C-alpha cells in the first residue's frame, strides 16, 4: 500500500534531509560545504570522512532524495524510514518494505526499461529476474547490471535508453518504441535510424548534437559512464549534465562549455567536429569557448592562406566568400568548402599540410609544393611524399587515422 500523501514542497536536498533527521547540525553542514568547495569533494563524502555520518546513512538519504524527487514516497514516511534504516542497520528500501510500502507511481510495473527490453524480446523473464536480484543486492541500476552481466550489449542498452527517453518526452508511444528497439537490434542500427527506416521519424538535422555524444567525441566520457548517467537521469529526474557533474565525471567549467557548444551547434554556428575540438581545448588547455573559437578561426584563415599560395583558391574567390560570410562562421576554410570553392580533398590536404608546418616537419615552400602536387594528382599526402621522395625525410603522426585534431590549439 501507499503510505502518506506525497507533497512536492518539502526540502529534498541531501544536506537539508540530513539536518531534518538530526544526523548533522547546520554548523556541521556549513563546515562541510566550505571544505567541499576547497577540495572539490562531494559534501556527503566530506561528512563521512569527518566521521559525522556513516556510508549507510548517506546511502539511505540519497535513496530517499531520489524517491522524493520522483514523487514515489511521502516526505514524513521518508524521514521515518531514514531513521529506521539507521536503527535497524538496513537499507532505506528495506525499511520502506517493512512499513508495507509499494511504489504508488508504478504499482504493478517491473520498470519501464525492463518492460521495453522484454517486449522487444531482447531479454527473457528468467534473465530479467536474475538481473533484478543482482541489482537489488548491489544497488547498481538494472540497465547497468544487465550490461555487466553480459545479458545485454552496451549498444542495445543505449538503444533501449533512447527509446525510454522518447517515451518520457512523448515523441514515441509504447508500440513505436518496442518496434524501434527490435529493428535497431536486429539490423544493428541506432534507434533513430530504425525509426527513420520505418517512416516513424525524420532524420535529425546535422546541427543536432547530444550532450553525451559531445563529451564522448571529446574523449571525456566512456560508453559505460554515458549509459549509467542516462539511466540515472531517467530514474532520478535530474538533468544528464547534473548527473555527470555530481559524479565527478566532468567539472562545472566543462559542463558549461559543453552546453554552450551544444547551443552553438544547434544554431549552426559550429559543426559537431568544431565543437568537439573546442571542448578538447577547454579540457586540455583551459581555454574558454570564446578563445577556442578564436583559435579555430585563426587556424581556418591560415589554411585558406596556404591554399591561396598553392594556387588552389584565388584571391577574388576568397574576397567574394568573405562578403557573404556571416560573422559567426568560425572556420573560413570550411565555409569555402561548403560554398563549393574548395573541394573536400584539397581542404584535407591543406589542413594536414598546415599541421606539418606547425610541427616543424615541413617548411612553408615545401608544403606549398606538396599541397599543389597532391591536389592536382588527387593523391594523399603520404603518396605525394613518396612520389617526391620526401617520405624518408618526413615522418609524422599526421598520417595516423587516430591523430587528434587538438593540435589546432597549439
N, C-alpha and C positions, 0 to 999 in steps of 0.2 A: 504494500500500500504506500501511497504518498503521504509523507508526514509534514505537516505545516504548510503554510501558504508562501509561495515564492515571491519575493519583492526584488526590485531592481535598484532600489535607492540606498541599500546598505553598503558600507565601505567594503571593498574587496581587495585592496592592496595587501601584499604579504605582511608588511610592517604593521598596518592597521589591524589585521587579523591577529597577529602575534600579541599586540597590546591588548586587544579586546579579550582574548582568552587568558590574559595575565601571565604569559610566558616571558615577556620582556616589559621594560618601562619605556616611556617616551625618551628619557635621557639616554638609555642604552641604544635605542634606535637611532637617535641623533648622532651619537658617537660612531655607530656602525656606518651610517651614511657618509660621514666625513672621511672615514678610513677607506670606504668603498671607492669614493671618488679619487682619493690619492693613489690607491693601489690598483684601481680598475678591476677590483674583485667584487663579485655579486654580494649584496648585503647579507643574504642568507648564509653564504659561506663564511663571511666575517663573524657572524653571530655564533656559528658552530665552532670556528677556530678560537673564539673568545671563551668558549665553554658556557655560553648563556643558554643555548638550546642544543638539542641532540639532532642527529641526522633524521631520526624518525619524526621528531616534532616538525622539522622543516618540510619533510615529505608530506606529512598529514595536512599542513597548512597549504602547500602548493596544490595538492589534490582538491582540497576544499575550495580554493580560489578558482580553479578551473571549472568545477561543478557549479559554483555560484554564478560565474560569468556566463555559463551555458544555460543558466536557469533550471538546473536539474535538482536543486535541493534548496530548502528554505534556510534563511540566514541563521535562525535560532537553532535549527537542527544541526547545521554545520558547526557552529560554536560548541554545541553539546558533544558532538562526535569527535571534535578535535581533543577535547578534554578526555573523553572515553578512550581515545586512541592511546594517549599517554598513560592513563591509569591501568589499562588492560594490556599494554605493550603489544598492540595490534595495529595494523594499518587503518587508515581512515575509512576505506571502503568496507573493511571487515566490521568496524564499529558501526557503520551505517546499516550493514546487513543485520547486525544483532538488534537493531532498532526496528527491523521489519520494513526497511526502506526499499522501494523499487523506483526505477527511473520513470518519472512522470512524462518525459518527452518522448520516450520510446518504450512503452510498457511491454510490448511483445517482440521487440526488434533484436536481431542479432548484431546490429550495427550496419550502417549504410554501406560502408566499404565492403564488408563481408557479403552483404546481400548482393551487391553488384558482381562480385567475383563468383559467387555461387550461381547466380542467374546466367552469367556468361559462360558457365561450365569451365571456368579456369581452375576451380577448386572443387574437391569433393567435400561432403559434410564431415567425413572422417578426418580429413586433413585440417579442416577448419576447427574442429573440436580440439585436435592436438595443439594447434597453434594458439587457440584461445586459452587453453590451460597454461601453456608456456608463457603467454602474455601476462596472465594474472600472477603467475609466480615471480616473474622478473620485473614487472611494471613497464616493460617495453611495449609501445603501441603495436596493435595487431598487424598493421601493414609492414612495419619493420621486422616484426617477428617472423612473418611469412617469408620475407626475403632471407633473413638469417638462417631459417630452417631449410632453405633451398626449395620451398614449395612453390614459390613464385619468383620469376626473374625481376631484376630491377626495372627493366623496360616495361614489362607487363604491369608492375605496380605503379609506375609513372602514368601509364595509360588509364588505369583504374582511378587514380587520384585526380587526373584531369577530368574524368567523367564525373567524379563526385563534386568537384568544383563547379562544373557546368550545371549539375543538378541544383546546387545551392543557389547559383545565380539565376536559375530558371531559364537557362538558354537551351536546355535539353530536358525531355521528360524521361521517365524511367526506361521505357521501351527503347528510345533512341540511344540512351547511354549504354544499355546492355548490348544492343546491336553494334554500336561503335566499338566496344571492347572486344566483342567476338571477331569482327572483321580485322581490327588492328592486330590482334594476337595471331590470327590465322595467316594473315598476309605480311606480318612483320612491318606494319605501318604505324605512324603516330595516330592518336585518336582523331586529330584534325584531318589528316589525310583520309582516314577511313570515312569520316562524315562527309567530306567533300566528294569522295567516290560514290557515296550513296545519294548524293544530291540533298543532304540534310543541311549542310553548311556550305558557305562560300569560303574560298581560301582567304586566309588572313593577309592583309597588305604587308609589303616588305617593311613598312615602318613600325610593325608591331613586334615588340621585344619584351619577353617576360623578365622580371627581376632576377629570378633564379637562373635563367638562361644567361643573362648578362654576367652574373657572378661566376658561373661555370665556364663561360668562354674566356673570362679573365684569369682562370685557374685559381679562383678563390673559394670554390665550393665543390665538394665531391658529389657524385651522384647519390651516394648513401645519405649524406647530410641533407641534400636537397629534398629527397623523399621524406626523410624524417621531419624536416621543417614544414613541408606541405601538409603532412598528416597531422602534425601537432597544431598547425594553424586551423585546420578544419575542425579538430576536436575542441580546441580552446576558444575559437572565435577571435583570435588575435591576428593582426596583420603578419604576413610572411616575413617582412623585414624586421619586425619587432622580435619574432622568434629567433632569427639569426643573430640579432644584436645581443639579446639576453643570454643566448648560449655561448657568446664569445666568439662566434664564427666570423663576424665582421664588426668593425668599430663604428661608432656614431658617424665619424667623418666619412668612412667608406660607404655607409648606407645612404647618407645624404647625397653623396656624389653619384651613387648608382641611381637614385630616384630622379635626380636632375638629368642625368644622361638618358634615362628611360623616357623622360618627357621630351627631351630634345630629339630622340629618335622618332617618337610619335609625331612630333611637329615637323619631321623631315629636315631638321637642321643638321643631323648626323646620320650616318649609316650605322648599322649594327657593328661593323668592323671598327669604325672610328670610335664608337662609344666604348668598345672593348679595350682598345689601345689606350684611351684616355684613362679608363678605370685602372689599367695596369700601372699607368704613370702615377695615379693617385696613391696606389698602394706602395709601389717600389721607390718612387722619387718624391713622395709627399707633395705632389702637385695639387693645385686646385683645378676644378673643371675648367675654369676660365684660362688658366695657364696651359692646360693640356690642349685646349682648342687653339691657342696661340701657337703652340709647338707644331701641331699638325698643319696649321695654316702656313707656317714658315716652311715646313718640310714640303708641302704641296707646291709652294711657289718655287722652291729650289728645283723640284722635279721638272716643272714647266720650263724653267731657265735652261736646264740640261737638254730637254727635248728640243728647245729652240736652237741651242748651239749645235745640236746634231742634225738640224735641218728637218726634223720630223714634224714640227709645227712652225707655222710662220708667225712673225710678229703681229701682222694685221689680224690674224685669226685669234690671237690672244687678246688683243685690244677689243675686238668685236665681242668676244665672250665676256670680257670684264664689264662692258656696257650693260649687258643683260644679266650680269651676275648679281644675285641677291646678296645682301650684306651678311646674312647668316651662313653662307656657304663656307665651310671650314677648309676644304681642300680643293684648290683650283684645278689640280691635275685630274681629280675625279670628275669635276664639273665638265672639263673638256672632253673626258671620255663619254659622259652622259649626253653631251651635245653631238657626239659622233665626230669630233675634230681629231681625237686621238683614239686609235683602236686599242682594245684591252691588252693585246700582246705587247705593243710598244710601250704602253703605260707600265706594265710589269717590269719590262726591261729597264725603263727609266728609273723606277723606284729602287730596283735592286742595284743598278749602277751607282745611284747616289749613296746607297749604304756602303758600297765598296769604297767610294771616295771618303766617306766619313770614317771608315775603319782604317784609312791609310793603306788600303790594299791596291788602289789604282790612283794614278794622277788624273786630273781633270781631262787632259788631252787624250790619255789612253781610254778613259771612259767614253769620251765622245766618239772615238774611232770604233770601239767595241759596240756601243749602242747603235750607231748608224749601220754597221755591218750586220748585226743580228736582226735589226728591224727590217732591213731591205731583203735579207735572206730568209726571214721567217723562222729563224732558229733560236734556240735557247742561249743564254749567256755561256753555259758550260760548253756547248758545241762551238760557239764563237771563239772562246778561249783556246779550244783545241785546234780549230782551223787556223787561228792566228799564231799558234804555237806559244801561247801565253799560259797554258794550263799548268806548266811546271813552276812558273813564277808566282801565279796567283792561286792560293789555297785558302778558302774561307767558308764558314758555315752558311753563307748566303744561299748555297745550293741545297742545303738540307731542307726537306719538306717540313721538318719540325721547328725550323727557325722562327723565333718570335719577332714580331714587328715592333716590340717595345724599344728597339734601337732608334726609333723615330724621335725618342725623347732624349737621346744622348747629346 
